[in-house]
Amino acid sequence: MKQIKSLNLMENKKIIFRLNIASVLLVFLFFPLFTALVLKTKDIDIMRLSLNHLFQTLVLALCLIVIHELIHGLFFKWFHPKGKVKFGFKNGLAYATSPGSLYNKWQFAWISIAPFVLITFSLWLALELNNLEPIVFIYLATFHASACVGDFYWIYLIFKAPRKAWVEDTEVGINFYLKED
């Protein structure tokens, strides 16, 4: 395999800065989106956030960070059962990685987007089953979706890569390869 691109996200301050800006901008996209979804089915006052709601949101947000990375880990294992999955915390970010494991583009796309899809759906289901206060749903879903900015960036890079590219997860980023003929 021939390496066609390598990205060390952990040490690229320019990309990290841009992703942080994008994350803040995503709040302005997702907050109205999730608020509109809630208002279609629930009658709430979105300006009424109690200390209890705030506490629930903070505790659940911390849990979501762990669950998010566990989902990445499960999908790494699902697509590469012999690969080793590692979890860690670096530069203020929790992460899951499977260093040295190769995945085709679609597998890595699923690994990247699975936490966003599964957690957003689970939060929505909890809301619909009345297990989650609407205001807590809005804040949690917005927090989580905007925090998925790195995963969305991986998806962007995956779709830009050649059709038959392979993706290697590394502890600091990703590498793209093409099979040599």
C-alpha positions as CSV (number, residue, x, y, z in Angstrom):
1,M,0.0,0.0,0.0
2,K,1.1,3.5,-0.8
3,Q,0.5,6.3,1.7
4,I,-1.3,9.2,0.0
5,K,-2.0,11.4,2.9
6,S,-1.1,11.6,6.6
7,L,-2.8,13.9,9.2
8,N,-1.5,14.4,12.7
9,L,-4.4,16.1,14.2
10,M,-3.0,16.3,17.7
11,E,-0.1,18.6,16.7
12,N,-1.7,20.6,14.0
13,K,-2.7,23.8,15.9
14,K,-4.2,25.4,12.7
15,I,-6.7,22.5,12.2
16,I,-7.4,22.3,15.9
17,F,-8.2,26.0,16.0
18,R,-10.5,25.7,12.9
19,L,-12.3,22.7,14.5
20,N,-12.9,24.6,17.7
21,I,-14.4,27.5,15.7
22,A,-16.5,25.1,13.7
23,S,-17.7,23.5,17.0
24,V,-18.9,26.8,18.3
25,L,-20.6,27.5,15.0
26,L,-22.3,24.1,15.1
27,V,-24.0,25.2,18.3
28,F,-25.8,27.9,16.4
29,L,-26.9,25.2,13.9
30,F,-27.9,22.4,16.3
31,F,-29.5,24.5,19.1
32,P,-32.3,25.8,16.9
33,L,-32.6,22.5,15.1
34,F,-33.0,20.5,18.3
35,T,-35.2,23.2,19.8
36,A,-37.5,23.1,16.8
37,L,-37.7,19.3,17.0
38,V,-38.7,19.4,20.6
39,L,-41.2,22.2,20.1
40,K,-43.0,20.1,17.4
41,T,-43.9,17.5,20.1
42,K,-43.5,19.1,23.5
43,D,-44.8,22.2,25.2
44,I,-41.9,23.8,26.9
45,D,-40.4,27.1,28.0
46,I,-36.8,26.9,26.6
47,M,-35.7,29.8,28.8
48,R,-36.5,27.9,32.0
49,L,-33.3,26.1,33.0
50,S,-33.2,25.2,36.7
51,L,-30.2,24.2,38.7
52,N,-31.4,20.6,38.6
53,H,-31.6,20.7,34.8
54,L,-28.1,22.2,34.7
55,F,-26.7,19.5,37.0
56,Q,-28.4,16.7,35.0
57,T,-27.0,18.2,31.8
58,L,-23.5,18.4,33.2
59,V,-23.5,14.8,34.6
60,L,-25.1,13.3,31.5
61,A,-22.6,15.3,29.2
62,L,-19.7,13.7,31.0
63,C,-21.3,10.3,30.6
64,L,-21.9,11.0,26.9
65,I,-18.2,11.6,26.4
66,V,-17.4,8.1,27.7
67,I,-20.3,6.5,25.8
68,H,-19.2,8.3,22.6
69,E,-15.7,6.9,22.8
70,L,-17.0,3.4,23.7
71,I,-19.1,3.5,20.5
72,H,-16.1,4.3,18.4
73,G,-14.2,1.5,20.2
74,L,-17.0,-1.0,19.5
75,F,-17.1,-0.1,15.8
76,F,-13.3,-0.3,15.6
77,K,-13.6,-3.9,16.9
78,W,-16.6,-4.8,14.8
79,F,-14.7,-3.9,11.6
80,H,-11.3,-5.2,12.7
81,P,-11.8,-7.8,15.4
82,K,-8.1,-8.5,15.8
83,G,-7.2,-4.8,16.1
84,K,-6.3,-3.4,19.5
85,V,-8.5,-0.5,20.7
86,K,-7.1,2.1,23.1
87,F,-8.8,4.8,25.0
88,G,-7.2,8.0,26.3
89,F,-7.3,11.7,27.0
90,K,-5.0,14.0,25.2
91,N,-4.9,17.8,24.7
92,G,-8.2,18.1,26.5
93,L,-9.9,15.5,24.3
94,A,-11.1,12.0,25.1
95,Y,-10.4,9.6,22.3
96,A,-10.6,6.0,21.1
97,T,-8.0,4.7,18.7
98,S,-7.1,1.4,17.0
99,P,-3.5,2.2,15.9
100,G,-2.3,0.4,12.9
101,S,-5.7,-1.0,11.9
102,L,-6.7,-0.5,8.3
103,Y,-10.3,0.1,7.3
104,N,-12.0,0.8,3.9
105,K,-13.6,4.2,3.6
106,W,-17.1,3.1,4.4
107,Q,-16.0,1.2,7.5
108,F,-14.1,4.3,8.8
109,A,-17.1,6.5,7.9
110,W,-19.3,4.3,10.1
111,I,-16.7,4.3,12.9
112,S,-16.6,8.1,12.7
113,I,-20.4,8.9,12.5
114,A,-21.8,6.0,14.7
115,P,-21.6,7.9,18.0
116,F,-23.4,10.9,16.5
117,V,-26.2,8.8,15.1
118,L,-26.6,6.4,18.0
119,I,-26.4,9.0,20.8
120,T,-28.7,11.5,19.0
121,F,-31.2,8.8,18.4
122,S,-30.9,7.5,22.0
123,L,-31.4,11.0,23.4
124,W,-34.4,11.6,21.2
125,L,-35.9,8.2,22.2
126,A,-35.3,9.1,25.9
127,L,-37.1,12.4,25.3
128,E,-40.1,10.7,23.6
129,L,-40.4,8.2,26.4
130,N,-40.4,11.0,28.9
131,N,-37.2,9.8,30.4
132,L,-35.4,13.1,29.6
133,E,-36.6,16.6,30.2
134,P,-37.0,18.5,26.9
135,I,-34.6,21.3,28.0
136,V,-32.0,18.8,29.0
137,F,-32.4,17.0,25.6
138,I,-31.9,20.3,23.8
139,Y,-28.7,21.2,25.7
140,L,-27.3,17.6,25.6
141,A,-28.0,17.0,22.0
142,T,-26.5,20.4,21.0
143,F,-23.4,19.8,23.2
144,H,-22.9,16.3,21.8
145,A,-23.5,17.2,18.2
146,S,-21.2,20.2,18.3
147,A,-18.6,18.1,20.1
148,C,-18.7,15.7,17.1
149,V,-16.9,18.2,15.0
150,G,-13.8,16.0,14.8
151,D,-15.9,13.1,13.6
152,F,-17.5,15.3,11.0
153,Y,-14.1,16.4,9.8
154,W,-13.1,12.7,9.4
155,I,-16.2,12.2,7.3
156,Y,-15.2,15.2,5.1
157,L,-11.7,13.8,4.6
158,I,-13.0,10.3,3.9
159,F,-15.3,11.6,1.2
160,K,-12.5,13.7,-0.4
161,A,-10.2,10.7,-0.5
162,P,-10.0,8.5,-3.6
163,R,-12.8,5.9,-3.9
164,K,-10.6,2.9,-3.2
165,A,-8.6,4.5,-0.4
166,W,-8.0,2.7,2.9
167,V,-7.8,4.5,6.2
168,E,-5.4,3.8,9.0
169,D,-6.2,5.0,12.4
170,T,-3.3,6.4,14.4
171,E,-3.0,7.6,17.9
172,V,-2.6,11.2,16.6
173,G,-4.7,11.2,13.4
174,I,-5.3,9.2,10.3
175,N,-3.4,8.0,7.2
176,F,-4.8,7.3,3.8
177,Y,-3.5,4.6,1.5
178,L,-4.1,3.2,-2.0
179,K,-3.3,-0.4,-2.9
180,E,-0.4,-0.5,-5.3
181,D,-1.1,-2.5,-8.5
